[in-house]
Amino acid sequence: MADIKLLEIRDRNTFVPAMAICVSGADGYLMRRAGFGDRPMIYLVMLATEKCRYDPYNWDNPRTMGNAHKHIEEHWNELRDGDVIDVEFILSETTTKKTSESASVPS
């Protein structure tokens, strides 16, 4: 069955609340009918804009969303719900990973 994680994608002056869904043809007839095979793929949804992709190389913003998407695919099993995906850190532009904005936002 599909596995879902809510993630915080961050980059220079960028905050993207996102939902990542790990899907494959093993999730049933409709997924196979839609063209998904045996290899799991990440369907990434930008929650604020409703833009979504399952191909990390097909984003309008390849720096932020493309790099974040590739990182999510490569590290899916290590990621936890609510994790921060810091593109500047992934690209080695900074040495310290950003922390979640949730720590500074009142609930």
Gaussian input, Z-matrix of N, CA and C with variables (Angstrom, degrees):
# hf/3-21g

backbone

0 1
 N
 C     1     B1
 C     2     B2     1     A1
 N     3     B3     2     A2     1     D1
 C     4     B4     3     A3     2     D2
 C     5     B5     4     A4     3     D3
 N     6     B6     5     A5     4     D4
 C     7     B7     6     A6     5     D5
 C     8     B8     7     A7     6     D6
 N     9     B9     8     A8     7     D7
 C    10    B10     9     A9     8     D8
 C    11    B11    10    A10     9     D9
 N    12    B12    11    A11    10    D10
 C    13    B13    12    A12    11    D11
 C    14    B14    13    A13    12    D12
 N    15    B15    14    A14    13    D13
 C    16    B16    15    A15    14    D14
 C    17    B17    16    A16    15    D15
 N    18    B18    17    A17    16    D16
 C    19    B19    18    A18    17    D17
 C    20    B20    19    A19    18    D18
 N    21    B21    20    A20    19    D19
 C    22    B22    21    A21    20    D20
 C    23    B23    22    A22    21    D21
 N    24    B24    23    A23    22    D22
 C    25    B25    24    A24    23    D23
 C    26    B26    25    A25    24    D24
 N    27    B27    26    A26    25    D25
 C    28    B28    27    A27    26    D26
 C    29    B29    28    A28    27    D27
 N    30    B30    29    A29    28    D28
 C    31    B31    30    A30    29    D29
 C    32    B32    31    A31    30    D30
 N    33    B33    32    A32    31    D31
 C    34    B34    33    A33    32    D32
 C    35    B35    34    A34    33    D33
 N    36    B36    35    A35    34    D34
 C    37    B37    36    A36    35    D35
 C    38    B38    37    A37    36    D36
 N    39    B39    38    A38    37    D37
 C    40    B40    39    A39    38    D38
 C    41    B41    40    A40    39    D39
 N    42    B42    41    A41    40    D40
 C    43    B43    42    A42    41    D41
 C    44    B44    43    A43    42    D42
 N    45    B45    44    A44    43    D43
 C    46    B46    45    A45    44    D44
 C    47    B47    46    A46    45    D45
 N    48    B48    47    A47    46    D46
 C    49    B49    48    A48    47    D47
 C    50    B50    49    A49    48    D48
 N    51    B51    50    A50    49    D49
 C    52    B52    51    A51    50    D50
 C    53    B53    52    A52    51    D51
 N    54    B54    53    A53    52    D52
 C    55    B55    54    A54    53    D53
 C    56    B56    55    A55    54    D54
 N    57    B57    56    A56    55    D55
 C    58    B58    57    A57    56    D56
 C    59    B59    58    A58    57    D57
 N    60    B60    59    A59    58    D58
 C    61    B61    60    A60    59    D59
 C    62    B62    61    A61    60    D60
 N    63    B63    62    A62    61    D61
 C    64    B64    63    A63    62    D62
 C    65    B65    64    A64    63    D63
 N    66    B66    65    A65    64    D64
 C    67    B67    66    A66    65    D65
 C    68    B68    67    A67    66    D66
 N    69    B69    68    A68    67    D67
 C    70    B70    69    A69    68    D68
 C    71    B71    70    A70    69    D69
 N    72    B72    71    A71    70    D70
 C    73    B73    72    A72    71    D71
 C    74    B74    73    A73    72    D72
 N    75    B75    74    A74    73    D73
 C    76    B76    75    A75    74    D74
 C    77    B77    76    A76    75    D75
 N    78    B78    77    A77    76    D76
 C    79    B79    78    A78    77    D77
 C    80    B80    79    A79    78    D78
 N    81    B81    80    A80    79    D79
 C    82    B82    81    A81    80    D80
 C    83    B83    82    A82    81    D81
 N    84    B84    83    A83    82    D82
 C    85    B85    84    A84    83    D83
 C    86    B86    85    A85    84    D84
 N    87    B87    86    A86    85    D85
 C    88    B88    87    A87    86    D86
 C    89    B89    88    A88    87    D87
 N    90    B90    89    A89    88    D88
 C    91    B91    90    A90    89    D89
 C    92    B92    91    A91    90    D90
 N    93    B93    92    A92    91    D91
 C    94    B94    93    A93    92    D92
 C    95    B95    94    A94    93    D93
 N    96    B96    95    A95    94    D94
 C    97    B97    96    A96    95    D95
 C    98    B98    97    A97    96    D96
 N    99    B99    98    A98    97    D97
 C   100   B100    99    A99    98    D98
 C   101   B101   100   A100    99    D99
 N   102   B102   101   A101   100   D100
 C   103   B103   102   A102   101   D101
 C   104   B104   103   A103   102   D102
 N   105   B105   104   A104   103   D103
 C   106   B106   105   A105   104   D104
 C   107   B107   106   A106   105   D105
 N   108   B108   107   A107   106   D106
 C   109   B109   108   A108   107   D107
 C   110   B110   109   A109   108   D108
 N   111   B111   110   A110   109   D109
 C   112   B112   111   A111   110   D110
 C   113   B113   112   A112   111   D111
 N   114   B114   113   A113   112   D112
 C   115   B115   114   A114   113   D113
 C   116   B116   115   A115   114   D114
 N   117   B117   116   A116   115   D115
 C   118   B118   117   A117   116   D116
 C   119   B119   118   A118   117   D117
 N   120   B120   119   A119   118   D118
 C   121   B121   120   A120   119   D119
 C   122   B122   121   A121   120   D120
 N   123   B123   122   A122   121   D121
 C   124   B124   123   A123   122   D122
 C   125   B125   124   A124   123   D123
 N   126   B126   125   A125   124   D124
 C   127   B127   126   A126   125   D125
 C   128   B128   127   A127   126   D126
 N   129   B129   128   A128   127   D127
 C   130   B130   129   A129   128   D128
 C   131   B131   130   A130   129   D129
 N   132   B132   131   A131   130   D130
 C   133   B133   132   A132   131   D131
 C   134   B134   133   A133   132   D132
 N   135   B135   134   A134   133   D133
 C   136   B136   135   A135   134   D134
 C   137   B137   136   A136   135   D135
 N   138   B138   137   A137   136   D136
 C   139   B139   138   A138   137   D137
 C   140   B140   139   A139   138   D138
 N   141   B141   140   A140   139   D139
 C   142   B142   141   A141   140   D140
 C   143   B143   142   A142   141   D141
 N   144   B144   143   A143   142   D142
 C   145   B145   144   A144   143   D143
 C   146   B146   145   A145   144   D144
 N   147   B147   146   A146   145   D145
 C   148   B148   147   A147   146   D146
 C   149   B149   148   A148   147   D147
 N   150   B150   149   A149   148   D148
 C   151   B151   150   A150   149   D149
 C   152   B152   151   A151   150   D150
 N   153   B153   152   A152   151   D151
 C   154   B154   153   A153   152   D152
 C   155   B155   154   A154   153   D153
 N   156   B156   155   A155   154   D154
 C   157   B157   156   A156   155   D155
 C   158   B158   157   A157   156   D156
 N   159   B159   158   A158   157   D157
 C   160   B160   159   A159   158   D158
 C   161   B161   160   A160   159   D159
 N   162   B162   161   A161   160   D160
 C   163   B163   162   A162   161   D161
 C   164   B164   163   A163   162   D162
 N   165   B165   164   A164   163   D163
 C   166   B166   165   A165   164   D164
 C   167   B167   166   A166   165   D165
 N   168   B168   167   A167   166   D166
 C   169   B169   168   A168   167   D167
 C   170   B170   169   A169   168   D168
 N   171   B171   170   A170   169   D169
 C   172   B172   171   A171   170   D170
 C   173   B173   172   A172   171   D171
 N   174   B174   173   A173   172   D172
 C   175   B175   174   A174   173   D173
 C   176   B176   175   A175   174   D174
 N   177   B177   176   A176   175   D175
 C   178   B178   177   A177   176   D176
 C   179   B179   178   A178   177   D177
 N   180   B180   179   A179   178   D178
 C   181   B181   180   A180   179   D179
 C   182   B182   181   A181   180   D180
 N   183   B183   182   A182   181   D181
 C   184   B184   183   A183   182   D182
 C   185   B185   184   A184   183   D183
 N   186   B186   185   A185   184   D184
 C   187   B187   186   A186   185   D185
 C   188   B188   187   A187   186   D186
 N   189   B189   188   A188   187   D187
 C   190   B190   189   A189   188   D188
 C   191   B191   190   A190   189   D189
 N   192   B192   191   A191   190   D190
 C   193   B193   192   A192   191   D191
 C   194   B194   193   A193   192   D192
 N   195   B195   194   A194   193   D193
 C   196   B196   195   A195   194   D194
 C   197   B197   196   A196   195   D195
 N   198   B198   197   A197   196   D196
 C   199   B199   198   A198   197   D197
 C   200   B200   199   A199   198   D198
 N   201   B201   200   A200   199   D199
 C   202   B202   201   A201   200   D200
 C   203   B203   202   A202   201   D201
 N   204   B204   203   A203   202   D202
 C   205   B205   204   A204   203   D203
 C   206   B206   205   A205   204   D204
 N   207   B207   206   A206   205   D205
 C   208   B208   207   A207   206   D206
 C   209   B209   208   A208   207   D207
 N   210   B210   209   A209   208   D208
 C   211   B211   210   A210   209   D209
 C   212   B212   211   A211   210   D210
 N   213   B213   212   A212   211   D211
 C   214   B214   213   A213   212   D212
 C   215   B215   214   A214   213   D213
 N   216   B216   215   A215   214   D214
 C   217   B217   216   A216   215   D215
 C   218   B218   217   A217   216   D216
 N   219   B219   218   A218   217   D217
 C   220   B220   219   A219   218   D218
 C   221   B221   220   A220   219   D219
 N   222   B222   221   A221   220   D220
 C   223   B223   222   A222   221   D221
 C   224   B224   223   A223   222   D222
 N   225   B225   224   A224   223   D223
 C   226   B226   225   A225   224   D224
 C   227   B227   226   A226   225   D225
 N   228   B228   227   A227   226   D226
 C   229   B229   228   A228   227   D227
 C   230   B230   229   A229   228   D228
 N   231   B231   230   A230   229   D229
 C   232   B232   231   A231   230   D230
 C   233   B233   232   A232   231   D231
 N   234   B234   233   A233   232   D232
 C   235   B235   234   A234   233   D233
 C   236   B236   235   A235   234   D234
 N   237   B237   236   A236   235   D235
 C   238   B238   237   A237   236   D236
 C   239   B239   238   A238   237   D237
 N   240   B240   239   A239   238   D238
 C   241   B241   240   A240   239   D239
 C   242   B242   241   A241   240   D240
 N   243   B243   242   A242   241   D241
 C   244   B244   243   A243   242   D242
 C   245   B245   244   A244   243   D243
 N   246   B246   245   A245   244   D244
 C   247   B247   246   A246   245   D245
 C   248   B248   247   A247   246   D246
 N   249   B249   248   A248   247   D247
 C   250   B250   249   A249   248   D248
 C   251   B251   250   A250   249   D249
 N   252   B252   251   A251   250   D250
 C   253   B253   252   A252   251   D251
 C   254   B254   253   A253   252   D252
 N   255   B255   254   A254   253   D253
 C   256   B256   255   A255   254   D254
 C   257   B257   256   A256   255   D255
 N   258   B258   257   A257   256   D256
 C   259   B259   258   A258   257   D257
 C   260   B260   259   A259   258   D258
 N   261   B261   260   A260   259   D259
 C   262   B262   261   A261   260   D260
 C   263   B263   262   A262   261   D261
 N   264   B264   263   A263   262   D262
 C   265   B265   264   A264   263   D263
 C   266   B266   265   A265   264   D264
 N   267   B267   266   A266   265   D265
 C   268   B268   267   A267   266   D266
 C   269   B269   268   A268   267   D267
 N   270   B270   269   A269   268   D268
 C   271   B271   270   A270   269   D269
 C   272   B272   271   A271   270   D270
 N   273   B273   272   A272   271   D271
 C   274   B274   273   A273   272   D272
 C   275   B275   274   A274   273   D273
 N   276   B276   275   A275   274   D274
 C   277   B277   276   A276   275   D275
 C   278   B278   277   A277   276   D276
 N   279   B279   278   A278   277   D277
 C   280   B280   279   A279   278   D278
 C   281   B281   280   A280   279   D279
 N   282   B282   281   A281   280   D280
 C   283   B283   282   A282   281   D281
 C   284   B284   283   A283   282   D282
 N   285   B285   284   A284   283   D283
 C   286   B286   285   A285   284   D284
 C   287   B287   286   A286   285   D285
 N   288   B288   287   A287   286   D286
 C   289   B289   288   A288   287   D287
 C   290   B290   289   A289   288   D288
 N   291   B291   290   A290   289   D289
 C   292   B292   291   A291   290   D290
 C   293   B293   292   A292   291   D291
 N   294   B294   293   A293   292   D292
 C   295   B295   294   A294   293   D293
 C   296   B296   295   A295   294   D294
 N   297   B297   296   A296   295   D295
 C   298   B298   297   A297   296   D296
 C   299   B299   298   A298   297   D297
 N   300   B300   299   A299   298   D298
 C   301   B301   300   A300   299   D299
 C   302   B302   301   A301   300   D300
 N   303   B303   302   A302   301   D301
 C   304   B304   303   A303   302   D302
 C   305   B305   304   A304   303   D303
 N   306   B306   305   A305   304   D304
 C   307   B307   306   A306   305   D305
 C   308   B308   307   A307   306   D306
 N   309   B309   308   A308   307   D307
 C   310   B310   309   A309   308   D308
 C   311   B311   310   A310   309   D309
 N   312   B312   311   A311   310   D310
 C   313   B313   312   A312   311   D311
 C   314   B314   313   A313   312   D312
 N   315   B315   314   A314   313   D313
 C   316   B316   315   A315   314   D314
 C   317   B317   316   A316   315   D315
 N   318   B318   317   A317   316   D316
 C   319   B319   318   A318   317   D317
 C   320   B320   319   A319   318   D318

   B1=1.4548
   B2=1.5260
   B3=1.3074
   B4=1.4624
   B5=1.5263
   B6=1.3272
   B7=1.4603
   B8=1.5241
   B9=1.3437
   B10=1.4728
   B11=1.5169
   B12=1.3546
   B13=1.4558
   B14=1.5285
   B15=1.3332
   B16=1.4598
   B17=1.5188
   B18=1.3453
   B19=1.4591
   B20=1.5223
   B21=1.3178
   B22=1.4652
   B23=1.5226
   B24=1.3344
   B25=1.4643
   B26=1.5202
   B27=1.3262
   B28=1.4704
   B29=1.5253
   B30=1.3266
   B31=1.4573
   B32=1.5204
   B33=1.3003
   B34=1.4580
   B35=1.5231
   B36=1.3203
   B37=1.4720
   B38=1.5281
   B39=1.3141
   B40=1.4608
   B41=1.5238
   B42=1.3241
   B43=1.4631
   B44=1.5234
   B45=1.3305
   B46=1.4630
   B47=1.5256
   B48=1.3326
   B49=1.4513
   B50=1.5334
   B51=1.3285
   B52=1.4625
   B53=1.5222
   B54=1.3241
   B55=1.4550
   B56=1.5227
   B57=1.3180
   B58=1.4572
   B59=1.5232
   B60=1.3260
   B61=1.4570
   B62=1.5211
   B63=1.3135
   B64=1.4582
   B65=1.5269
   B66=1.3429
   B67=1.4625
   B68=1.5275
   B69=1.3194
   B70=1.4625
   B71=1.5219
   B72=1.3034
   B73=1.4597
   B74=1.5145
   B75=1.3245
   B76=1.4667
   B77=1.5209
   B78=1.3458
   B79=1.4625
   B80=1.5286
   B81=1.3151
   B82=1.4566
   B83=1.5073
   B84=1.3121
   B85=1.4615
   B86=1.5284
   B87=1.3275
   B88=1.4651
   B89=1.5224
   B90=1.3135
   B91=1.4646
   B92=1.5263
   B93=1.3213
   B94=1.4714
   B95=1.5275
   B96=1.3310
   B97=1.4643
   B98=1.5267
   B99=1.3308
   B100=1.4692
   B101=1.5271
   B102=1.3401
   B103=1.4563
   B104=1.5112
   B105=1.3203
   B106=1.4594
   B107=1.5125
   B108=1.3144
   B109=1.4573
   B110=1.5124
   B111=1.3270
   B112=1.4618
   B113=1.5296
   B114=1.3304
   B115=1.4680
   B116=1.5239
   B117=1.3340
   B118=1.4709
   B119=1.5302
   B120=1.3328
   B121=1.4579
   B122=1.5226
   B123=1.3133
   B124=1.4629
   B125=1.5247
   B126=1.3157
   B127=1.4578
   B128=1.5191
   B129=1.3311
   B130=1.4609
   B131=1.5292
   B132=1.3249
   B133=1.4626
   B134=1.5209
   B135=1.3425
   B136=1.4578
   B137=1.5346
   B138=1.3079
   B139=1.4598
   B140=1.5253
   B141=1.3179
   B142=1.4606
   B143=1.5286
   B144=1.3250
   B145=1.4697
   B146=1.5216
   B147=1.3017
   B148=1.4658
   B149=1.5220
   B150=1.3404
   B151=1.4605
   B152=1.5224
   B153=1.3239
   B154=1.4572
   B155=1.5266
   B156=1.3232
   B157=1.4563
   B158=1.5277
   B159=1.3348
   B160=1.4572
   B161=1.5207
   B162=1.3300
   B163=1.4607
   B164=1.5303
   B165=1.3323
   B166=1.4666
   B167=1.5265
   B168=1.3293
   B169=1.4632
   B170=1.5269
   B171=1.3326
   B172=1.4619
   B173=1.5338
   B174=1.3134
   B175=1.4690
   B176=1.5236
   B177=1.3471
   B178=1.4626
   B179=1.5281
   B180=1.3179
   B181=1.4617
   B182=1.5305
   B183=1.3470
   B184=1.4620
   B185=1.5266
   B186=1.3239
   B187=1.4635
   B188=1.5199
   B189=1.3275
   B190=1.4636
   B191=1.5210
   B192=1.3178
   B193=1.4614
   B194=1.5277
   B195=1.3186
   B196=1.4635
   B197=1.5198
   B198=1.3420
   B199=1.4675
   B200=1.5262
   B201=1.3282
   B202=1.4622
   B203=1.5299
   B204=1.3191
   B205=1.4672
   B206=1.5331
   B207=1.3347
   B208=1.4760
   B209=1.5246
   B210=1.3353
   B211=1.4672
   B212=1.5293
   B213=1.3120
   B214=1.4655
   B215=1.5295
   B216=1.3292
   B217=1.4681
   B218=1.5272
   B219=1.3300
   B220=1.4661
   B221=1.5267
   B222=1.3250
   B223=1.4707
   B224=1.5280
   B225=1.3336
   B226=1.4635
   B227=1.5284
   B228=1.2973
   B229=1.4697
   B230=1.5269
   B231=1.3295
   B232=1.4672
   B233=1.5304
   B234=1.3205
   B235=1.4643
   B236=1.5238
   B237=1.3241
   B238=1.4604
   B239=1.5209
   B240=1.3107
   B241=1.4522
   B242=1.5294
   B243=1.3370
   B244=1.4565
   B245=1.5213
   B246=1.3319
   B247=1.4642
   B248=1.5274
   B249=1.3304
   B250=1.4585
   B251=1.5281
   B252=1.3203
   B253=1.4673
   B254=1.5285
   B255=1.3258
   B256=1.4633
   B257=1.5323
   B258=1.3255
   B259=1.4661
   B260=1.5256
   B261=1.3180
   B262=1.4681
   B263=1.5277
   B264=1.3219
   B265=1.4613
   B266=1.5329
   B267=1.3188
   B268=1.4720
   B269=1.5258
   B270=1.3364
   B271=1.4664
   B272=1.5289
   B273=1.3299
   B274=1.4711
   B275=1.5297
   B276=1.3231
   B277=1.4578
   B278=1.5260
   B279=1.3231
   B280=1.4640
   B281=1.5223
   B282=1.3205
   B283=1.4645
   B284=1.5200
   B285=1.3311
   B286=1.4567
   B287=1.5175
   B288=1.3309
   B289=1.4622
   B290=1.5261
   B291=1.3348
   B292=1.4577
   B293=1.5299
   B294=1.3246
   B295=1.4620
   B296=1.5269
   B297=1.2967
   B298=1.4558
   B299=1.5238
   B300=1.3321
   B301=1.4618
   B302=1.5241
   B303=1.3267
   B304=1.4650
   B305=1.5332
   B306=1.3138
   B307=1.4626
   B308=1.5263
   B309=1.3584
   B310=1.4662
   B311=1.5240
   B312=1.3329
   B313=1.4551
   B314=1.5228
   B315=1.3317
   B316=1.4641
   B317=1.5232
   B318=1.3331
   B319=1.4741
   B320=1.5014
   A1=109.71
   A2=117.31
   A3=122.49
   A4=110.88
   A5=115.33
   A6=122.93
   A7=107.57
   A8=118.14
   A9=122.93
   A10=110.60
   A11=115.39
   A12=121.54
   A13=108.70
   A14=116.71
   A15=121.87
   A16=106.92
   A17=116.20
   A18=121.28
   A19=110.74
   A20=114.78
   A21=122.51
   A22=107.32
   A23=117.28
   A24=121.50
   A25=108.11
   A26=115.10
   A27=120.88
   A28=109.95
   A29=114.31
   A30=122.68
   A31=105.70
   A32=118.08
   A33=121.91
   A34=109.24
   A35=117.86
   A36=122.60
   A37=113.27
   A38=116.50
   A39=120.63
   A40=110.62
   A41=115.22
   A42=122.77
   A43=107.13
   A44=117.15
   A45=121.64
   A46=109.60
   A47=118.15
   A48=119.19
   A49=107.53
   A50=116.09
   A51=119.21
   A52=111.91
   A53=113.60
   A54=121.18
   A55=106.57
   A56=116.12
   A57=121.38
   A58=108.42
   A59=114.96
   A60=121.05
   A61=107.92
   A62=116.41
   A63=120.99
   A64=107.76
   A65=116.34
   A66=121.67
   A67=110.91
   A68=115.47
   A69=121.58
   A70=108.62
   A71=115.70
   A72=120.82
   A73=112.11
   A74=117.31
   A75=121.25
   A76=111.81
   A77=117.43
   A78=121.53
   A79=112.41
   A80=116.95
   A81=118.87
   A82=114.96
   A83=113.01
   A84=123.02
   A85=112.73
   A86=118.01
   A87=119.69
   A88=111.95
   A89=117.71
   A90=119.72
   A91=110.08
   A92=117.02
   A93=119.99
   A94=109.90
   A95=116.72
   A96=121.63
   A97=111.12
   A98=116.64
   A99=121.76
   A100=111.62
   A101=117.03
   A102=119.90
   A103=115.67
   A104=117.51
   A105=119.67
   A106=109.72
   A107=116.82
   A108=122.13
   A109=111.82
   A110=115.28
   A111=121.47
   A112=112.72
   A113=116.81
   A114=120.22
   A115=110.12
   A116=117.40
   A117=119.80
   A118=111.43
   A119=115.03
   A120=122.04
   A121=107.97
   A122=115.71
   A123=120.53
   A124=108.98
   A125=115.16
   A126=121.93
   A127=105.31
   A128=118.08
   A129=122.11
   A130=109.82
   A131=116.19
   A132=122.94
   A133=109.46
   A134=116.37
   A135=121.33
   A136=105.87
   A137=117.30
   A138=120.73
   A139=114.03
   A140=118.46
   A141=120.76
   A142=112.88
   A143=117.41
   A144=119.74
   A145=113.40
   A146=117.80
   A147=124.22
   A148=113.36
   A149=118.64
   A150=120.12
   A151=107.90
   A152=116.16
   A153=119.13
   A154=110.16
   A155=114.61
   A156=121.75
   A157=108.56
   A158=115.78
   A159=119.60
   A160=110.48
   A161=117.03
   A162=122.71
   A163=108.78
   A164=118.59
   A165=120.07
   A166=113.64
   A167=117.61
   A168=120.93
   A169=112.16
   A170=117.83
   A171=121.67
   A172=113.13
   A173=117.95
   A174=121.02
   A175=110.57
   A176=116.18
   A177=121.51
   A178=110.56
   A179=116.50
   A180=122.46
   A181=108.00
   A182=117.45
   A183=119.35
   A184=113.91
   A185=117.08
   A186=118.05
   A187=110.34
   A188=116.58
   A189=119.83
   A190=111.59
   A191=116.97
   A192=119.62
   A193=112.53
   A194=117.84
   A195=120.41
   A196=111.95
   A197=116.00
   A198=119.73
   A199=111.86
   A200=116.86
   A201=120.08
   A202=109.94
   A203=116.33
   A204=121.73
   A205=110.50
   A206=117.11
   A207=120.76
   A208=110.48
   A209=116.11
   A210=120.33
   A211=110.63
   A212=116.86
   A213=121.15
   A214=109.79
   A215=117.58
   A216=120.39
   A217=111.48
   A218=116.28
   A219=120.90
   A220=112.75
   A221=117.75
   A222=121.11
   A223=112.61
   A224=117.64
   A225=121.63
   A226=113.14
   A227=117.46
   A228=120.66
   A229=113.29
   A230=117.38
   A231=121.39
   A232=111.72
   A233=117.45
   A234=121.15
   A235=111.82
   A236=114.45
   A237=122.05
   A238=108.72
   A239=115.59
   A240=122.29
   A241=109.00
   A242=117.65
   A243=122.05
   A244=114.67
   A245=118.53
   A246=120.74
   A247=111.60
   A248=115.12
   A249=122.96
   A250=108.54
   A251=116.09
   A252=122.36
   A253=105.39
   A254=116.58
   A255=123.16
   A256=109.74
   A257=116.75
   A258=122.12
   A259=111.21
   A260=118.59
   A261=119.84
   A262=110.76
   A263=117.27
   A264=122.11
   A265=110.52
   A266=117.26
   A267=122.04
   A268=110.27
   A269=116.59
   A270=121.58
   A271=112.80
   A272=117.29
   A273=124.14
   A274=112.58
   A275=117.53
   A276=121.78
   A277=110.76
   A278=116.52
   A279=122.47
   A280=107.66
   A281=115.29
   A282=119.48
   A283=112.03
   A284=116.66
   A285=121.16
   A286=109.13
   A287=115.51
   A288=120.75
   A289=109.94
   A290=116.14
   A291=120.88
   A292=110.15
   A293=115.25
   A294=120.20
   A295=108.20
   A296=115.87
   A297=120.49
   A298=111.63
   A299=115.77
   A300=120.32
   A301=110.92
   A302=116.84
   A303=119.82
   A304=112.18
   A305=117.23
   A306=121.20
   A307=111.55
   A308=117.43
   A309=120.22
   A310=113.28
   A311=117.30
   A312=121.21
   A313=109.44
   A314=117.47
   A315=118.36
   A316=111.37
   A317=116.03
   A318=119.06
   A319=113.04
   D1=149.58
   D2=-178.52
   D3=-58.53
   D4=141.51
   D5=179.23
   D6=-110.48
   D7=133.50
   D8=-174.80
   D9=-120.54
   D10=137.84
   D11=175.10
   D12=-135.46
   D13=135.49
   D14=172.83
   D15=-93.03
   D16=130.49
   D17=-174.03
   D18=-132.99
   D19=155.60
   D20=177.98
   D21=-109.02
   D22=107.83
   D23=179.87
   D24=-92.47
   D25=125.87
   D26=-177.09
   D27=-126.57
   D28=147.78
   D29=175.20
   D30=-153.52
   D31=-172.80
   D32=177.16
   D33=-56.38
   D34=117.26
   D35=179.05
   D36=52.19
   D37=33.20
   D38=-177.01
   D39=-134.77
   D40=134.94
   D41=174.90
   D42=-136.22
   D43=119.02
   D44=-179.17
   D45=-126.60
   D46=108.91
   D47=171.58
   D48=-73.10
   D49=130.27
   D50=-173.90
   D51=-138.11
   D52=156.64
   D53=173.80
   D54=-121.63
   D55=125.63
   D56=177.88
   D57=-110.64
   D58=133.21
   D59=-178.41
   D60=-124.98
   D61=121.97
   D62=177.18
   D63=-87.75
   D64=117.39
   D65=-175.98
   D66=-129.25
   D67=158.14
   D68=173.49
   D69=-160.91
   D70=175.29
   D71=176.80
   D72=-61.80
   D73=-20.57
   D74=178.14
   D75=-66.94
   D76=-12.56
   D77=-179.80
   D78=-81.19
   D79=3.43
   D80=173.37
   D81=123.72
   D82=175.70
   D83=-175.81
   D84=-53.26
   D85=-47.33
   D86=-175.87
   D87=-64.94
   D88=-36.33
   D89=177.30
   D90=-67.55
   D91=-41.99
   D92=177.16
   D93=-64.25
   D94=-41.19
   D95=-179.38
   D96=-64.87
   D97=-29.97
   D98=177.84
   D99=-79.38
   D100=-4.66
   D101=175.67
   D102=104.52
   D103=2.42
   D104=179.29
   D105=-78.58
   D106=133.48
   D107=-178.70
   D108=-99.22
   D109=-156.99
   D110=-177.20
   D111=-73.67
   D112=-27.93
   D113=-177.39
   D114=-76.22
   D115=123.40
   D116=178.41
   D117=-60.58
   D118=142.70
   D119=177.11
   D120=-129.83
   D121=156.51
   D122=178.50
   D123=-102.71
   D124=120.69
   D125=172.92
   D126=-93.42
   D127=114.47
   D128=-173.87
   D129=-108.75
   D130=126.74
   D131=-176.73
   D132=-117.48
   D133=126.67
   D134=172.04
   D135=-83.09
   D136=109.17
   D137=-170.99
   D138=-63.85
   D139=-33.50
   D140=-176.37
   D141=-78.14
   D142=-23.92
   D143=-175.99
   D144=-117.10
   D145=-9.06
   D146=-178.62
   D147=69.33
   D148=6.84
   D149=175.48
   D150=-72.05
   D151=141.01
   D152=178.52
   D153=-148.71
   D154=154.05
   D155=179.33
   D156=-150.44
   D157=152.52
   D158=168.98
   D159=-111.60
   D160=-7.70
   D161=177.19
   D162=-104.72
   D163=112.78
   D164=-177.70
   D165=-64.57
   D166=-14.93
   D167=-179.47
   D168=-95.44
   D169=9.01
   D170=-176.10
   D171=-116.10
   D172=21.50
   D173=178.73
   D174=-86.32
   D175=148.67
   D176=174.40
   D177=-67.54
   D178=-28.02
   D179=-179.86
   D180=-116.49
   D181=82.09
   D182=-174.88
   D183=-65.85
   D184=-28.15
   D185=-179.61
   D186=-63.22
   D187=-57.29
   D188=-176.41
   D189=-78.35
   D190=-61.42
   D191=-172.51
   D192=-74.22
   D193=-38.48
   D194=179.00
   D195=-63.34
   D196=-47.99
   D197=179.69
   D198=-67.34
   D199=-39.28
   D200=177.73
   D201=-63.68
   D202=-44.77
   D203=-178.38
   D204=-60.76
   D205=-47.14
   D206=178.83
   D207=-60.28
   D208=-42.40
   D209=179.83
   D210=-63.09
   D211=-42.71
   D212=179.70
   D213=-62.34
   D214=-44.35
   D215=178.10
   D216=-60.78
   D217=-44.97
   D218=-176.00
   D219=-70.92
   D220=-25.12
   D221=-173.76
   D222=-121.13
   D223=20.64
   D224=-174.06
   D225=-49.10
   D226=-48.41
   D227=-175.13
   D228=-69.12
   D229=-20.33
   D230=179.25
   D231=-88.77
   D232=-22.61
   D233=-175.26
   D234=-77.61
   D235=147.80
   D236=177.53
   D237=-120.73
   D238=154.99
   D239=176.20
   D240=-52.79
   D241=129.19
   D242=178.51
   D243=92.21
   D244=-3.49
   D245=-178.99
   D246=-63.84
   D247=155.62
   D248=176.23
   D249=-96.61
   D250=128.69
   D251=174.60
   D252=-104.89
   D253=101.52
   D254=-173.46
   D255=-98.95
   D256=103.59
   D257=-175.36
   D258=-64.33
   D259=-40.68
   D260=178.40
   D261=-59.88
   D262=-40.76
   D263=178.14
   D264=-67.84
   D265=-42.91
   D266=179.47
   D267=-59.91
   D268=-39.48
   D269=-179.22
   D270=-84.85
   D271=7.02
   D272=179.52
   D273=61.16
   D274=29.55
   D275=176.22
   D276=-85.52
   D277=-20.62
   D278=174.11
   D279=-131.53
   D280=160.28
   D281=-179.15
   D282=-104.45
   D283=-8.73
   D284=-179.95
   D285=-119.93
   D286=128.09
   D287=-179.97
   D288=-74.31
   D289=138.02
   D290=177.90
   D291=-63.45
   D292=149.95
   D293=174.52
   D294=-98.80
   D295=164.16
   D296=-177.25
   D297=-65.14
   D298=140.39
   D299=175.00
   D300=-66.02
   D301=-18.58
   D302=-177.70
   D303=-59.83
   D304=-24.42
   D305=179.61
   D306=-69.51
   D307=-24.15
   D308=-176.62
   D309=-110.29
   D310=0.80
   D311=-179.05
   D312=-104.48
   D313=126.20
   D314=178.53
   D315=-63.11
   D316=144.49
   D317=-178.47
   D318=-85.17

